[in-house]
Amino acid sequence: MCSDPRRTLRLLPWTGPEAKACFLITDDDGGGRVSRLADIAEATKLDMGAQLLAHAVDLLPDATEAQLRFLAERLTEALRDILRIAESRDQAHGDGP
């Protein structure tokens, strides 16, 4: 990880080539352009996940098989994003690996 105690390693809410994790080395204050962009991306993904969940609740009672498959794929993507954000936040608070 990061050997300088004044710096932290942040897991970013997107992946790089070949779906590999992207990290940002930051100062303790957590500021900076990329950090703010990551904050916005996380907030957007969380909001989209909440909207998708609300849509799923409305759709499920009368959904066709094709709609259910599409919904399952989108919910899987949203869950993957939200788990990545949770992992990043755990690491930021020193609770992660």
N, CA, C and O atoms as a Tinker XYZ file with bonds, in Angstrom:
   388  protein
     1  N      0.832000   -1.178000    0.000000    73     2
     2  CA     0.000000    0.000000    0.000000    64     1     3
     3  C      0.881000    1.247000    0.000000    63     2     4     5
     4  O      1.950000    1.259000   -0.611000    81     3
     5  N      0.440000    2.268000    0.670000    73     3     6
     6  CA     1.109000    3.563000    0.651000    64     5     7
     7  C      1.950000    3.701000    1.921000    63     6     8     9
     8  O      1.406000    3.607000    3.021000    81     7
     9  N      3.287000    3.925000    1.793000    73     7    10
    10  CA     4.151000    3.924000    2.968000    64     9    11
    11  C      4.186000    5.266000    3.703000    63    10    12    13
    12  O      4.556000    5.299000    4.877000    81    11
    13  N      3.825000    6.345000    3.071000    73    11    14
    14  CA     3.818000    7.666000    3.701000    64    13    15
    15  C      2.560000    7.801000    4.555000    63    14    16    17
    16  O      1.457000    7.753000    4.011000    81    15
    17  N      2.689000    7.971000    5.903000    73    15    18
    18  CA     1.512000    8.027000    6.776000    64    17    19
    19  C      0.601000    9.228000    6.496000    63    18    20    21
    20  O     -0.561000    9.220000    6.900000    81    19
    21  N      1.105000   10.245000    5.821000    73    19    22
    22  CA     0.283000   11.409000    5.498000    64    21    23
    23  C     -0.531000   11.188000    4.224000    63    22    24    25
    24  O     -1.366000   12.021000    3.871000    81    23
    25  N     -0.302000   10.104000    3.555000    73    23    26
    26  CA    -0.985000    9.806000    2.299000    64    25    27
    27  C     -1.894000    8.597000    2.485000    63    26    28    29
    28  O     -1.618000    7.711000    3.294000    81    27
    29  N     -2.969000    8.579000    1.731000    73    27    30
    30  CA    -3.877000    7.443000    1.762000    64    29    31
    31  C     -4.093000    6.942000    0.342000    63    30    32    33
    32  O     -3.926000    7.682000   -0.628000    81    31
    33  N     -4.462000    5.689000    0.239000    73    31    34
    34  CA    -4.741000    5.051000   -1.039000    64    33    35
    35  C     -6.243000    4.897000   -1.149000    63    34    36    37
    36  O     -6.863000    4.244000   -0.310000    81    35
    37  N     -6.841000    5.491000   -2.180000    73    35    38
    38  CA    -8.294000    5.454000   -2.353000    64    37    39
    39  C     -8.648000    4.599000   -3.563000    63    38    40    41
    40  O     -8.128000    4.801000   -4.660000    81    39
    41  N     -9.536000    3.647000   -3.341000    73    39    42
    42  CA   -10.085000    2.852000   -4.440000    64    41    43
    43  C    -11.099000    3.718000   -5.169000    63    42    44    45
    44  O    -12.049000    4.209000   -4.560000    81    43
    45  N    -10.904000    3.906000   -6.457000    73    43    46
    46  CA   -11.790000    4.762000   -7.240000    64    45    47
    47  C    -13.019000    3.986000   -7.714000    63    46    48    49
    48  O    -12.967000    2.763000   -7.844000    81    47
    49  N    -14.125000    4.691000   -7.973000    73    47    50
    50  CA   -15.373000    4.013000   -8.343000    64    49    51
    51  C    -15.453000    3.606000   -9.815000    63    50    52    53
    52  O    -16.546000    3.387000  -10.336000    81    51
    53  N    -14.333000    3.505000  -10.470000    73    51    54
    54  CA   -14.286000    3.031000  -11.850000    64    53    55
    55  C    -13.081000    2.126000  -11.997000    63    54    56    57
    56  O    -12.211000    2.085000  -11.127000    81    55
    57  N    -13.036000    1.407000  -13.097000    73    55    58
    58  CA   -11.921000    0.498000  -13.345000    64    57    59
    59  C    -11.120000    0.987000  -14.548000    63    58    60    61
    60  O    -11.583000    1.807000  -15.342000    81    59
    61  N     -9.930000    0.468000  -14.653000    73    59    62
    62  CA    -9.059000    0.805000  -15.764000    64    61    63
    63  C     -9.133000   -0.279000  -16.830000    63    62    64    65
    64  O    -10.077000   -1.068000  -16.870000    81    63
    65  N     -8.125000   -0.305000  -17.688000    73    63    66
    66  CA    -8.086000   -1.326000  -18.728000    64    65    67
    67  C     -8.159000   -2.732000  -18.131000    63    66    68    69
    68  O     -7.615000   -3.005000  -17.061000    81    67
    69  N     -8.831000   -3.591000  -18.839000    73    67    70
    70  CA    -9.000000   -4.987000  -18.410000    64    69    71
    71  C     -9.726000   -5.087000  -17.065000    63    70    72    73
    72  O     -9.529000   -6.050000  -16.324000    81    71
    73  N    -10.554000   -4.108000  -16.754000    73    71    74
    74  CA   -11.374000   -4.081000  -15.530000    64    73    75
    75  C    -10.532000   -4.158000  -14.254000    63    74    76    77
    76  O    -10.989000   -4.682000  -13.238000    81    75
    77  N     -9.316000   -3.642000  -14.307000    73    75    78
    78  CA    -8.453000   -3.622000  -13.129000    64    77    79
    79  C     -8.790000   -2.418000  -12.258000    63    78    80    81
    80  O     -9.179000   -1.363000  -12.757000    81    79
    81  N     -8.635000   -2.592000  -10.960000    73    79    82
    82  CA    -8.934000   -1.535000   -9.997000    64    81    83
    83  C     -8.043000   -0.320000  -10.233000    63    82    84    85
    84  O     -6.879000   -0.447000  -10.614000    81    83
    85  N     -8.614000    0.858000  -10.000000    73    83    86
    86  CA    -7.870000    2.121000  -10.071000    64    85    87
    87  C     -7.783000    2.704000   -8.664000    63    86    88    89
    88  O     -8.758000    2.713000   -7.913000    81    87
    89  N     -6.603000    3.185000   -8.334000    73    87    90
    90  CA    -6.380000    3.783000   -7.023000    64    89    91
    91  C     -5.828000    5.182000   -7.190000    63    90    92    93
    92  O     -5.203000    5.506000   -8.200000    81    91
    93  N     -6.068000    6.004000   -6.184000    73    91    94
    94  CA    -5.552000    7.362000   -6.146000    64    93    95
    95  C     -4.816000    7.529000   -4.826000    63    94    96    97
    96  O     -5.349000    7.207000   -3.764000    81    95
    97  N     -3.601000    8.027000   -4.895000    73    95    98
    98  CA    -2.855000    8.349000   -3.682000    64    97    99
    99  C     -3.187000    9.795000   -3.346000    63    98   100   101
   100  O     -2.979000   10.698000   -4.156000    81    99
   101  N     -3.708000   10.004000   -2.134000    73    99   102
   102  CA    -4.142000   11.347000   -1.722000    64   101   103
   103  C     -3.479000   11.752000   -0.419000    63   102   104   105
   104  O     -2.953000   10.918000    0.319000    81   103
   105  N     -3.515000   13.043000   -0.152000    73   103   106
   106  CA    -3.100000   13.564000    1.157000    64   105   107
   107  C     -4.226000   13.291000    2.135000    63   106   108   109
   108  O     -5.323000   12.906000    1.729000    81   107
   109  N     -3.967000   13.488000    3.421000    73   107   110
   110  CA    -4.977000   13.248000    4.444000    64   109   111
   111  C     -6.258000   14.045000    4.219000    63   110   112   113
   112  O     -7.341000   13.583000    4.578000    81   111
   113  N     -6.150000   15.241000    3.626000    73   111   114
   114  CA    -7.338000   16.066000    3.442000    64   113   115
   115  C     -8.282000   15.505000    2.380000    63   114   116   117
   116  O     -9.451000   15.889000    2.336000    81   115
   117  N     -7.798000   14.608000    1.527000    73   115   118
   118  CA    -8.650000   13.950000    0.539000    64   117   119
   119  C     -9.114000   14.851000   -0.584000    63   118   120   121
   120  O     -9.993000   14.463000   -1.355000    81   119
   121  N     -8.546000   16.056000   -0.702000    73   119   122
   122  CA    -8.958000   16.989000   -1.742000    64   121   123
   123  C     -8.343000   16.650000   -3.085000    63   122   124   125
   124  O     -7.715000   15.605000   -3.256000    81   123
   125  N     -8.534000   17.536000   -4.014000    73   123   126
   126  CA    -7.973000   17.351000   -5.338000    64   125   127
   127  C     -9.045000   17.073000   -6.369000    63   126   128   129
   128  O    -10.142000   16.615000   -6.049000    81   127
   129  N     -8.707000   17.354000   -7.592000    73   127   130
   130  CA    -9.654000   17.243000   -8.700000    64   129   131
   131  C    -10.164000   15.816000   -8.911000    63   130   132   133
   132  O    -11.369000   15.602000   -9.044000    81   131
   133  N     -9.263000   14.853000   -8.942000    73   131   134
   134  CA    -9.671000   13.464000   -9.180000    64   133   135
   135  C    -10.501000   12.943000   -8.010000    63   134   136   137
   136  O    -11.463000   12.198000   -8.204000    81   135
   137  N    -10.127000   13.336000   -6.805000    73   135   138
   138  CA   -10.885000   12.922000   -5.633000    64   137   139
   139  C    -12.312000   13.468000   -5.682000    63   138   140   141
   140  O    -13.267000   12.754000   -5.379000    81   139
   141  N    -12.450000   14.735000   -6.065000    73   139   142
   142  CA   -13.793000   15.329000   -6.180000    64   141   143
   143  C    -14.592000   14.655000   -7.294000    63   142   144   145
   144  O    -15.794000   14.436000   -7.147000    81   143
   145  N    -13.936000   14.326000   -8.402000    73   143   146
   146  CA   -14.600000   13.610000   -9.492000    64   145   147
   147  C    -15.073000   12.239000   -9.014000    63   146   148   149
   148  O    -16.168000   11.800000   -9.367000    81   147
   149  N    -14.256000   11.569000   -8.218000    73   147   150
   150  CA   -14.641000   10.266000   -7.661000    64   149   151
   151  C    -15.832000   10.409000   -6.718000    63   150   152   153
   152  O    -16.729000    9.565000   -6.719000    81   151
   153  N    -15.845000   11.475000   -5.911000    73   151   154
   154  CA   -16.986000   11.730000   -5.018000    64   153   155
   155  C    -18.276000   11.909000   -5.815000    63   154   156   157
   156  O    -19.320000   11.374000   -5.442000    81   155
   157  N    -18.201000   12.658000   -6.905000    73   155   158
   158  CA   -19.370000   12.883000   -7.755000    64   157   159
   159  C    -19.812000   11.574000   -8.405000    63   158   160   161
   160  O    -21.006000   11.276000   -8.460000    81   159
   161  N    -18.853000   10.796000   -8.894000    73   159   162
   162  CA   -19.182000    9.514000   -9.519000    64   161   163
   163  C    -19.848000    8.576000   -8.511000    63   162   164   165
   164  O    -20.817000    7.895000   -8.846000    81   163
   165  N    -19.335000    8.538000   -7.282000    73   163   166
   166  CA   -19.940000    7.691000   -6.253000    64   165   167
   167  C    -21.364000    8.138000   -5.942000    63   166   168   169
   168  O    -22.271000    7.308000   -5.867000    81   167
   169  N    -21.564000    9.424000   -5.764000    73   167   170
   170  CA   -22.904000    9.938000   -5.466000    64   169   171
   171  C    -23.873000    9.622000   -6.605000    63   170   172   173
   172  O    -25.024000    9.259000   -6.364000    81   171
   173  N    -23.411000    9.757000   -7.823000    73   171   174
   174  CA   -24.250000    9.460000   -8.990000    64   173   175
   175  C    -24.619000    7.986000   -9.031000    63   174   176   177
   176  O    -25.775000    7.641000   -9.276000    81   175
   177  N    -23.650000    7.119000   -8.793000    73   175   178
   178  CA   -23.919000    5.676000   -8.815000    64   177   179
   179  C    -24.878000    5.266000   -7.703000    63   178   180   181
   180  O    -25.747000    4.420000   -7.916000    81   179
   181  N    -24.726000    5.860000   -6.517000    73   179   182
   182  CA   -25.640000    5.552000   -5.421000    64   181   183
   183  C    -27.056000    6.026000   -5.741000    63   182   184   185
   184  O    -28.024000    5.317000   -5.463000    81   183
   185  N    -27.184000    7.211000   -6.319000    73   183   186
   186  CA   -28.490000    7.735000   -6.696000    64   185   187
   187  C    -29.131000    6.872000   -7.785000    63   186   188   189
   188  O    -30.323000    6.569000   -7.728000    81   187
   189  N    -28.333000    6.485000   -8.771000    73   187   190
   190  CA   -28.860000    5.642000   -9.839000    64   189   191
   191  C    -29.315000    4.289000   -9.286000    63   190   192   193
   192  O    -30.334000    3.755000   -9.724000    81   191
   193  N    -28.573000    3.736000   -8.334000    73   191   194
   194  CA   -28.963000    2.477000   -7.713000    64   193   195
   195  C    -30.287000    2.596000   -6.979000    63   194   196   197
   196  O    -31.128000    1.700000   -7.055000    81   195
   197  N    -30.473000    3.702000   -6.267000    73   195   198
   198  CA   -31.737000    3.926000   -5.552000    64   197   199
   199  C    -32.896000    4.079000   -6.530000    63   198   200   201
   200  O    -33.979000    3.542000   -6.297000    81   199
   201  N    -32.677000    4.807000   -7.618000    73   199   202
   202  CA   -33.721000    4.962000   -8.635000    64   201   203
   203  C    -34.050000    3.628000   -9.303000    63   202   204   205
   204  O    -35.215000    3.330000   -9.563000    81   203
   205  N    -33.030000    2.835000   -9.576000    73   203   206
   206  CA   -33.245000    1.527000  -10.184000    64   205   207
   207  C    -34.042000    0.614000   -9.257000    63   206   208   209
   208  O    -34.928000   -0.111000   -9.710000    81   207
   209  N    -33.736000    0.647000   -7.988000    73   207   210
   210  CA   -34.469000   -0.158000   -7.013000    64   209   211
   211  C    -35.942000    0.248000   -6.977000    63   210   212   213
   212  O    -36.822000   -0.613000   -6.943000    81   211
   213  N    -36.211000    1.538000   -6.982000    73   211   214
   214  CA   -37.599000    2.021000   -6.994000    64   213   215
   215  C    -38.313000    1.561000   -8.263000    63   214   216   217
   216  O    -39.480000    1.171000   -8.216000    81   215
   217  N    -37.619000    1.606000   -9.386000    73   215   218
   218  CA   -38.196000    1.141000  -10.655000    64   217   219
   219  C    -38.479000   -0.361000  -10.595000    63   218   220   221
   220  O    -39.513000   -0.818000  -11.081000    81   219
   221  N    -37.566000   -1.123000  -10.002000    73   219   222
   222  CA   -37.744000   -2.568000   -9.888000    64   221   223
   223  C    -38.978000   -2.911000   -9.070000    63   222   224   225
   224  O    -39.737000   -3.812000   -9.428000    81   223
   225  N    -39.177000   -2.196000   -7.976000    73   223   226
   226  CA   -40.346000   -2.434000   -7.120000    64   225   227
   227  C    -41.631000   -2.241000   -7.920000    63   226   228   229
   228  O    -42.571000   -3.026000   -7.793000    81   227
   229  N    -41.667000   -1.198000   -8.740000    73   227   230
   230  CA   -42.853000   -0.930000   -9.566000    64   229   231
   231  C    -43.018000   -1.946000  -10.688000    63   230   232   233
   232  O    -44.141000   -2.328000  -11.016000    81   231
   233  N    -41.914000   -2.387000  -11.278000    73   231   234
   234  CA   -41.952000   -3.250000  -12.450000    64   233   235
   235  C    -42.227000   -4.718000  -12.126000    63   234   236   237
   236  O    -42.902000   -5.398000  -12.899000    81   235
   237  N    -41.728000   -5.208000  -11.019000    73   235   238
   238  CA   -41.754000   -6.644000  -10.718000    64   237   239
   239  C    -43.126000   -7.325000  -10.799000    63   238   240   241
   240  O    -43.207000   -8.425000  -11.346000    81   239
   241  N    -44.181000   -6.742000  -10.296000    73   239   242
   242  CA   -45.454000   -7.474000  -10.311000    64   241   243
   243  C    -45.943000   -7.888000  -11.701000    63   242   244   245
   244  O    -46.587000   -8.930000  -11.833000    81   243
   245  N    -45.655000   -7.104000  -12.736000    73   243   246
   246  CA   -46.183000   -7.386000  -14.066000    64   245   247
   247  C    -45.094000   -7.538000  -15.130000    63   246   248   249
   248  O    -45.385000   -7.413000  -16.320000    81   247
   249  N    -43.866000   -7.801000  -14.734000    73   247   250
   250  CA   -42.749000   -7.831000  -15.673000    64   249   251
   251  C    -42.770000   -9.068000  -16.553000    63   250   252   253
   252  O    -43.140000  -10.159000  -16.117000    81   251
   253  N    -42.364000   -8.874000  -17.808000    73   251   254
   254  CA   -42.178000   -9.998000  -18.728000    64   253   255
   255  C    -40.829000  -10.641000  -18.440000    63   254   256   257
   256  O    -40.028000  -10.094000  -17.682000    81   255
   257  N    -40.576000  -11.786000  -19.033000    73   255   258
   258  CA   -39.295000  -12.463000  -18.853000    64   257   259
   259  C    -38.149000  -11.591000  -19.359000    63   258   260   261
   260  O    -37.104000  -11.511000  -18.714000    81   259
   261  N    -38.331000  -10.942000  -20.494000    73   259   262
   262  CA   -37.291000  -10.071000  -21.047000    64   261   263
   263  C    -37.030000   -8.882000  -20.123000    63   262   264   265
   264  O    -35.880000   -8.493000  -19.919000    81   263
   265  N    -38.082000   -8.312000  -19.573000    73   263   266
   266  CA   -37.919000   -7.190000  -18.645000    64   265   267
   267  C    -37.201000   -7.631000  -17.380000    63   266   268   269
   268  O    -36.362000   -6.899000  -16.853000    81   267
   269  N    -37.527000   -8.833000  -16.885000    73   267   270
   270  CA   -36.862000   -9.341000  -15.683000    64   269   271
   271  C    -35.374000   -9.573000  -15.930000    63   270   272   273
   272  O    -34.547000   -9.262000  -15.073000    81   271
   273  N    -35.035000  -10.110000  -17.081000    73   271   274
   274  CA   -33.624000  -10.343000  -17.411000    64   273   275
   275  C    -32.869000   -9.002000  -17.477000    63   274   276   277
   276  O    -31.785000   -8.860000  -16.909000    81   275
   277  N    -33.457000   -8.034000  -18.172000    73   275   278
   278  CA   -32.836000   -6.717000  -18.276000    64   277   279
   279  C    -32.684000   -6.081000  -16.895000    63   278   280   281
   280  O    -31.637000   -5.517000  -16.578000    81   279
   281  N    -33.717000   -6.174000  -16.087000    73   279   282
   282  CA   -33.692000   -5.620000  -14.739000    64   281   283
   283  C    -32.623000   -6.303000  -13.894000    63   282   284   285
   284  O    -31.890000   -5.636000  -13.164000    81   283
   285  N    -32.528000   -7.626000  -13.989000    73   283   286
   286  CA   -31.515000   -8.360000  -13.224000    64   285   287
   287  C    -30.103000   -7.928000  -13.627000    63   286   288   289
   288  O    -29.223000   -7.799000  -12.776000    81   287
   289  N    -29.891000   -7.709000  -14.910000    73   287   290
   290  CA   -28.578000   -7.253000  -15.367000    64   289   291
   291  C    -28.255000   -5.866000  -14.823000    63   290   292   293
   292  O    -27.134000   -5.628000  -14.375000    81   291
   293  N    -29.218000   -4.950000  -14.854000    73   291   294
   294  CA   -28.979000   -3.599000  -14.347000    64   293   295
   295  C    -28.794000   -3.608000  -12.832000    63   294   296   297
   296  O    -27.940000   -2.890000  -12.312000    81   295
   297  N    -29.591000   -4.420000  -12.113000    73   295   298
   298  CA   -29.436000   -4.504000  -10.657000    64   297   299
   299  C    -28.073000   -5.085000  -10.291000    63   298   300   301
   300  O    -27.464000   -4.665000   -9.307000    81   299
   301  N    -27.594000   -6.043000  -11.074000    73   299   302
   302  CA   -26.274000   -6.623000  -10.838000    64   301   303
   303  C    -25.190000   -5.556000  -11.006000    63   302   304   305
   304  O    -24.270000   -5.469000  -10.193000    81   303
   305  N    -25.301000   -4.753000  -12.053000    73   303   306
   306  CA   -24.342000   -3.673000  -12.272000    64   305   307
   307  C    -24.378000   -2.673000  -11.121000    63   306   308   309
   308  O    -23.334000   -2.244000  -10.629000    81   307
   309  N    -25.582000   -2.304000  -10.698000    73   307   310
   310  CA   -25.719000   -1.335000   -9.605000    64   309   311
   311  C    -25.150000   -1.891000   -8.304000    63   310   312   313
   312  O    -24.474000   -1.174000   -7.566000    81   311
   313  N    -25.417000   -3.155000   -8.020000    73   311   314
   314  CA   -24.889000   -3.771000   -6.805000    64   313   315
   315  C    -23.367000   -3.815000   -6.846000    63   314   316   317
   316  O    -22.715000   -3.545000   -5.837000    81   315
   317  N    -22.792000   -4.150000   -7.994000    73   315   318
   318  CA   -21.334000   -4.171000   -8.145000    64   317   319
   319  C    -20.764000   -2.776000   -7.844000    63   318   320   321
   320  O    -19.769000   -2.651000   -7.130000    81   319
   321  N    -21.394000   -1.740000   -8.389000    73   319   322
   322  CA   -20.933000   -0.371000   -8.150000    64   321   323
   323  C    -21.021000   -0.001000   -6.674000    63   322   324   325
   324  O    -20.091000    0.584000   -6.120000    81   323
   325  N    -22.125000   -0.336000   -6.047000    73   323   326
   326  CA   -22.344000    0.037000   -4.645000    64   325   327
   327  C    -21.392000   -0.727000   -3.721000    63   326   328   329
   328  O    -20.898000   -0.165000   -2.744000    81   327
   329  N    -21.135000   -1.989000   -4.021000    73   327   330
   330  CA   -20.171000   -2.743000   -3.219000    64   329   331
   331  C    -18.766000   -2.173000   -3.366000    63   330   332   333
   332  O    -18.001000   -2.160000   -2.401000    81   331
   333  N    -18.419000   -1.707000   -4.549000    73   331   334
   334  CA   -17.115000   -1.082000   -4.780000    64   333   335
   335  C    -16.997000    0.203000   -3.949000    63   334   336   337
   336  O    -15.952000    0.475000   -3.358000    81   335
   337  N    -18.074000    0.985000   -3.912000    73   335   338
   338  CA   -18.079000    2.213000   -3.108000    64   337   339
   339  C    -17.944000    1.870000   -1.626000    63   338   340   341
   340  O    -17.190000    2.522000   -0.904000    81   339
   341  N    -18.664000    0.858000   -1.174000    73   339   342
   342  CA   -18.572000    0.441000    0.231000    64   341   343
   343  C    -17.155000   -0.019000    0.560000    63   342   344   345
   344  O    -16.629000    0.313000    1.623000    81   343
   345  N    -16.537000   -0.775000   -0.333000    73   343   346
   346  CA   -15.166000   -1.231000   -0.120000    64   345   347
   347  C    -14.215000   -0.039000   -0.032000    63   346   348   349
   348  O    -13.331000   -0.006000    0.825000    81   347
   349  N    -14.398000    0.934000   -0.916000    73   347   350
   350  CA   -13.554000    2.126000   -0.908000    64   349   351
   351  C    -13.706000    2.885000    0.401000    63   350   352   353
   352  O    -12.720000    3.343000    0.978000    81   351
   353  N    -14.931000    3.017000    0.864000    73   351   354
   354  CA   -15.166000    3.762000    2.108000    64   353   355
   355  C    -14.637000    3.020000    3.322000    63   354   356   357
   356  O    -14.151000    3.642000    4.267000    81   355
   357  N    -14.727000    1.679000    3.306000    73   355   358
   358  CA   -14.129000    0.895000    4.391000    64   357   359
   359  C    -12.622000    1.119000    4.452000    63   358   360   361
   360  O    -12.057000    1.290000    5.532000    81   359
   361  N    -11.975000    1.119000    3.287000    73   359   362
   362  CA   -10.531000    1.339000    3.239000    64   361   363
   363  C    -10.182000    2.736000    3.712000    63   362   364   365
   364  O     -9.168000    2.929000    4.383000    81   363
   365  N    -11.005000    3.708000    3.374000    73   363   366
   366  CA   -10.750000    5.089000    3.775000    64   365   367
   367  C    -10.832000    5.261000    5.285000    63   366   368   369
   368  O    -10.180000    6.139000    5.851000    81   367
   369  N    -11.638000    4.419000    5.940000    73   367   370
   370  CA   -11.772000    4.515000    7.389000    64   369   371
   371  C    -10.886000    3.523000    8.132000    63   370   372   373
   372  O    -10.970000    3.388000    9.353000    81   371
   373  N    -10.029000    2.824000    7.371000    73   371   374
   374  CA    -9.099000    1.898000    7.995000    64   373   375
   375  C     -9.719000    0.574000    8.390000    63   374   376   377
   376  O     -9.106000   -0.196000    9.130000    81   375
   377  N    -10.934000    0.289000    7.908000    73   375   378
   378  CA   -11.597000   -0.966000    8.281000    64   377   379
   379  C    -11.326000   -2.067000    7.269000    63   378   380   381
   380  O    -11.573000   -3.239000    7.554000    81   379
   381  N    -10.825000   -1.714000    6.096000    73   379   382
   382  CA   -10.648000   -2.688000    5.021000    64   381   383
   383  C     -9.304000   -3.354000    5.084000    63   382   384   385
   384  O     -8.530000   -3.135000    6.016000    81   383
   385  N     -9.018000   -4.195000    4.060000    73   383   386
   386  CA    -7.742000   -4.925000    4.040000    64   385   387
   387  C     -6.540000   -4.032000    3.908000    63   386   388
   388  O     -5.409000   -4.518000    3.878000    81   387
